[in-house]
């Protein structure tokens, strides 16, 4: 994976972590609405100054956008959602089981 690909992967990851659409980040940067799309599709690469602005908006160190040694940490909210779903399913099944026992 080359440096541009690493940057794009990390940009997408951190942008999504902040729940920003491409257009939202472009507006924050005072850029054309298609600006981030062009970056994420390898049509354009931002200047060092813009990379610093992007990192500031995403509340990360600019070097995190170039980190190829460690992939970004998984989105913990997805794990939490899966855990909560499993707990709810178990609770519902237990309740149904108790209801059937009472009917027997």
Secondary structure by P-SEA (a helix, b strand, c coil): ccaaaaaaaaaaaaaaaacccaaaaaaaaccccaaaaaaaaccccccaaaaaaaaaaacccccccccccccccccaaaaaaaaaaaaaaaaaaaaaaaaaaaac
